[in-house]
């Protein structure tokens, strides 16, 4: 199923693979079904999040710790498919048509929603992301990525239903439902947002600083000179955007450097958005994006990466988990969905990991007319991680109906239209600048207004019905 996602992108395989999972879950032996579900999860996440190993082995405490930590992480994630099988087998032991068409799709999407918040959240490899370039993505502005996941799961349920008891009647029924669904998608293919202003010109910087050099004091001047040269070469653009934490020093230490750049930018009529860590006098540290324009502003990253930007329960565990690649100083999460201003446009900032939380991104809307995602995926080398991350960022553009500008340290630096189309993309692992033109947009998609509540309502109705039927069956058997 991992091959359905970037970079392979065999979107059709998502339906076939998930249908296989549903067939395995429906086998007669409950114990075999649960074991099959767990093994399915080990394969799915073992391949899909293999990039975790690279981060810990190269920038943590070596390959031994990386193997153990990655194995533990994958083993934990595999419990989610296992939980899907367990829940549906408990509610509908006979695994009939109702279990296939209602129980399994609802339980699968429920497991994805739980992953948006469980242990601070890891919403990676949602099955809906595999459809970013297909017609099914049409429903994302209405029901979000979880709505796309639900639709994929329903198609998978239909395929599993045919496989378990092949017949012309079943094939005809599933075919009719599929054709009707695709016809219905035409009704949702709408312009939910509108251009708010004339197009603006942006320059996206990709400094390509190696992760092991990024915070090296001896390499600091090279980094600063590189970004300064890239910026000066593109003054005149409406906005110049630097990657996440592009400046390898605290904001107060870089004030003179930034002031010089701001003067040059003001003279050229250019706004700068710069990734730089901020340290307050009280000792709190933030991963921030600063806007050097009129008015200037700071955005503090709100959703931090556990073990990457802070260690959970630091007071209890101390430095015990630093071997996983924890930071030298824990960051503090920002508390406000603060809108920045650049080139006279209200900008919604997403720093790295924040781009994978669709519901949280909507907190910046509808005020933000443009989304800006700054990131540093150098932690994950040339693995699947950066490509999957970019695919998820594209889904945010579709859900919100906003163009998205993405500036990263080593890639993927790109511009994405409000429909999720890649307008321009820079090659990975090269020092480069991407010049693009995007259009600020106004208005709110249904998903911005509703978030995930309609999908959660469908899940509650489906699983609630199965629970009610099971309770009635127990009541009748007891009487």
N, C-alpha and C positions, 0 to 999 in steps of 0.2 A: 504493500500500500504506500510505502514511502516514495516509490517511483512516480506516484501521481502528482507529487509536488515538485517545485523547482529543485534542481535544474533540469530534471528529465521531463517533467510536465506531461506525463501520460494521464490526462484528466479522466479518461474513460476507465482507467484501471481502478479508480477510487470506487466506482460502483461494483465492479467485479470482485475486488478484494473485500469490500465490506459485505457483499452478498455471501462470500465464502465464510466470513466470520459468523454471519447469521445462520448459515447452514450448519456450521460446527456447533453453534449454541443450541440448535434445535435437535441434535442427535438424542437418541433414546436414553442413554445413560447420563444422568445429571452430573456425576463425578467426571466423566470424560468430557462433557461439555465445559465444565469449569476449568479443567486442565487445559483444554484446547484454547479457551479464551485467554488464559494467562500466557500460554506459549505464543499465541498470536500477538499479544501485547509486547512480549520480549523481542520478537522479531521486528515489529512495527517501530518501536522506540529505539531498539538497539541499533537499527540503521538510521532512523530519522534524526536522532539527537546524538549521533556519534561524535559530533563536533565538540561536545563537552570534554571529551578526552584530550583534545588538542589544547584547549585553554588551560586545563590543570597540569598537563604533562610539561608544557613549555613554559608556562608562567606561574605555575603553582609550585609543587614540591616533587616533580618528577613522575615518570611513567608508572611506578608501582602504586603510588597514591592515586594517580589518574585512573588506572584500571579499577581499583577498588571503589572509588567514588562514582565513576561512571556506571559500573555494574549495580551499585546500590541505587542510583538514581533511576536507571532503566527498570530495575526490579520494582521500585515504587510506582512508576508510571504504568507498568503492566497491570497493576491492580485495578486500573480504571476499566479496561475491557473485561477483566474478571468480574468487576462489580456490576457491569451491564448484564452479563450472563446470569450472575447470581440473582439480581433483582427480578429479572423477567422470569426465570425459572421458579422463583418463589411465588410470584403473582399468578403465573400461568403455567403450571407444571406440564400440562399436556402439549404445550408449544404448538398450538393450532394456528389457523389463519389470523386470528385476532392478535396473538402474540407476535407474529411476524410483521403484520402491517401496522400495528399500533405500539405494542410493547417495546420491541427492539429499537425502532427509530427514536421513540421518545426517550428511552433509557440512554441510548448512545449520545444524543444531543445534551441530555441532562449531565452526563459525565463530562462533556466539554465545558458546559457552563460552570460546573463545580471547579474545574481547573482554572477558571478566571480569578478565583479568590482563595482556593485552598492553599495554605502555606504561602500566602502573599500572591499566589497565582503563577501559573506557567501555561498560558494559552497557546501552546505551540502545536503545530500539525493538526489543527482543526480540519476536518475533512472538507469543509466549505472552501478553504483556501486553495484547494486543488482546482477549483473551478473559476479562478480569477479571469481566465481568458476564454471562458465558454459562455453560452447563452444563459446558463443558470445564475451567473453573477448579476443578472438583471434584477433579481429580487433583493440584492444586498442593500440598495438605498432604502428599502422598505422594511426588511426584517433583519438586516445585518448578516454577518458571516454565519451565525448560528442558524438563521433561516435557510441559508444555502446548504449548510450541513444537514438540516432536516430534509430538504428536498432530495439530496443525494442519498440519504438513508432510506427514504421512501422508495426511490428507484431500486436500491439494493434489496429492499424487502420484497419488492415485486419479483425481482430476478430469483431470489432465494425461494420464494413461493413456487415458482415454475420448476426450479431444479428439484425440489423435494417431492413433487408429484407432477411430472410432466404431462400435459394434455393440451390439445388444441384450444380448448375453452380458456384455460389459464393464459396461454400465450396471447390469445385474442384480447382477453380482458386487460392484461398488463400493457399490451400494445395500445389499446384504446385510451387507457389512463395516461400513458406517456405522451401520445399525440395531443390529448386534451390539455395536458400540463404545459407543453411547449406552446400551444396556441394561447393559453391563458397568460403566459409570460409576456406576450405582446402587449397586453393591457397595462403591464407595469413598466414597460419601456418608455419612460417619460423624462422630460427635462425638469427635474425637481428644483434646480437652482438656475440663476440667471447671472450673466456678466454684470459686475458692479462698476467696472471702470475700464479704461483702455488697457491693453496688455502692457505688462512691465517686463523689463529686461533684467535678467539675473545672471550672476557669475557664481558658480558653485566650485569651491576650492577642494582639491584632493591632494594633501601634502605627502601622502605615502610615507609616513614616519613609522619605522619598524617598532613594534611594541616594546622590545627590549631596549630600545633607544629613547622611547618617548619621555620617560621621566629621568633620564640620565643627565645630570647637571653639565657634564662635559659636552653633551650634544644639544644643549638648550639654545645656544646662539645660532646653530645651524637651522634649528626648527623655526626660530623667530625670524631669521633672515629669509627663509624660504617662503613663509606665509606673507611676509611683508612684500617680497618681490612679486608673488602671485597677485596680491591685492593691487599694488601700484599698476601692474600691467592691465588691470581691468577696471580702473577708476573711470567713471562715466556710465557704467551700468547702474540701473536703479538700485539694485541690492547686490552686495557681495556677501556670501555666506560661507563661514568657516565650519569645520567639523566639530563634533563633540570634544571638549577639553583640548582644543587645538593648541592653546597656550599652556605649556608645561610648567606653570607656576601659579601661585595664588593671584587673584585679581588685584589685591592691594600692592603686590610686588610688581605688577605689570602696568600700573597706572600711567607711568611716563611713556612707555611704549605705546599703549593704547591711545593716549592723548595725541601723540604725533600722528598716528594713523587717522584719528578722527578729524584732525585739522585738514589733512589731505583729502579725506573723503568729503568733508563739508564743502571744500573749494570746488570739487568735481560734481557736487550734487548727488553723491552716492551714500546710501545707508549701509552700515555694516552690522552683520549679526555674527557674533564671535563666541565660540565655546570656550569657557574658562572656569576653573573652580573658584569658588568664593569662600573666604573665611571671615566670620564675624568676630567681633571683639569678645563675645561671650564664649568663643571656642567652637561654635557650630560651623560645620563645613557643608557646602552645597555644590552639587554638580549643576552648573548654570549656563544659560545662554544670555549674553548681554547685547542689547541693541544700542549701537552708537549712531543715533539719529535724533531728530527732534520731533517728539520728546524721546529721551533715552529711557531705558528700562532694563530690568533683570527678570528672567524667568528661572525659577528653581525647579529642578526635576522632582516630580512628586512620587513616581513609582520606581523605587530603587531595586537593584538586582541583589538578592541575598548572596552573600559570600563574594560577590564581585565589587559591591560598593559599601556593604556593611556586613557585619557578622551578627546574625540573630542571637539574642540572649547573651550579648557580649559580657554583661555583668556576671553572668553565671559561668560561661565557658572560657572567658578570658581570651587567650591567644591560641587555644587548642585547635580551632578550625582555620587558622591562618595558612596552614599547609595547602588549603584548597585554592589559594590565590587571592585571599582577602586583601583589601586595601591597607596602606600604611595608616590611614586615618579614616574612620568611618564617616560616611556622609549622613546628613540629616535630610529627610524628605521635605520638599516644599509643601505648603499647605493650601495654596491658592492656584486655581486655573487662570493664571495671569496672562492677559493678551499683550503682546508686544506691538510696537509700531515701527514699520520700515517702509520708506518711500511713500508715506502717507496711507499705507494699507494696514489694517488690523491683521496681525499674524498670530496663528495658533502654533506654538512651539511644542514639538515632541522630541524629547531627548532619548535616543537609542531605544531601550526596552519599552518605553511608553507607547511606541507605535503599534504594539501587539495587543493593546487593551482597547477594543473598539468603544465600549460604553464610556470609558474615561475620556477618550478623545472628544466625545460629544459635549463634554462640559465646556469646551472652548467654543462651541457653536451655539447659535448662528452668528455670533459677533465676529469671529475670525473669517476673513474673506480668502485666506490663503493658508495652507499648512506647510510648515517647515520642519523637516525631520533631520536632525544632526546626529551622527552616530560614529562609533569607532569599533568596527568589527575585526580589527587586526588581531584581537584575542583568538579568533577562530581560523586564522590562516586561509588556505584555499579549500576549506571544507564546505559542506552543504549549508552551514549556518548562515553566512551572509546572504546567500541566494534565497533561502527560506525567509529570512528577515525582510528582504526587499519585497517578496511576494506579499507578505502580510501588510507592509506599508502601503502597497498598491490598493489593497482592499479598503484601507482607511479612506483613500481618495474616493472610491466608489460609494462607500457608505455615507460620506458627508457631502458629496457633490462639490468637492473642492479640488483645485489643482494642488499638487504637492511637489515641493522642492526638497531634494535630499542631498546633503553634503556629508561625506564620510572621509575618514582618514585614508583607508586603503581601498575603498569600494564597498558597496555599489553606490556610486554617485550618479544621480539621475533626476529627470523631471518627469512627472506623471500627470496625465490629464484627469479631470474630474470623472471620467469614465473608466479610469484605471489603465489607460493606454500609456505605454512608455514613449514619451516624446523624444527624449534624448538620453543616452546613457554613456558614461565614461568607462574605459577599460579598467579592470582591477589592477592594483599593484603598480600603478604608474603615477608619477607626479604630473598633474594635469589640472586644467580648469575647463569647466563645461559652461558654455554660454547658451542660455535658453530664454525663451519668451513664454510667459504664462499670463493667464487672465484672472484677476481677483473675481470672486463670485459671491453672490448674496442669496439669501433664502435658506430654508431648512428642509432637508429630506424627511420623510416619515420616520426613518430610523433615528435621526437626531432628536425628534420629538418623543418617540416611543421607547427607544433603546431596545433592550431584550425582552421587555414585558410581554408582547404578543406571543413570542416563541415560548416563554416560560408558561404562559397561560395554556398553550396547546399541550405542552408536556404535562402540566398538572391535570388537564382534562383526560388525556390518554391514560396515564398511569393511575389517576384517581378512579377511572372507570374500571380498570383491571382490579384494583384493590377492592372496590365495592362489590364486584362480581365474586371475588374470592371470599369476602366476608359473608355474602349471602349464601354461597355454597356451603360454608362451614356451619352457618345457622341452620340450613335445611338438613344437612347431614346429622346435626345434633338433635334435631327434633324428629 
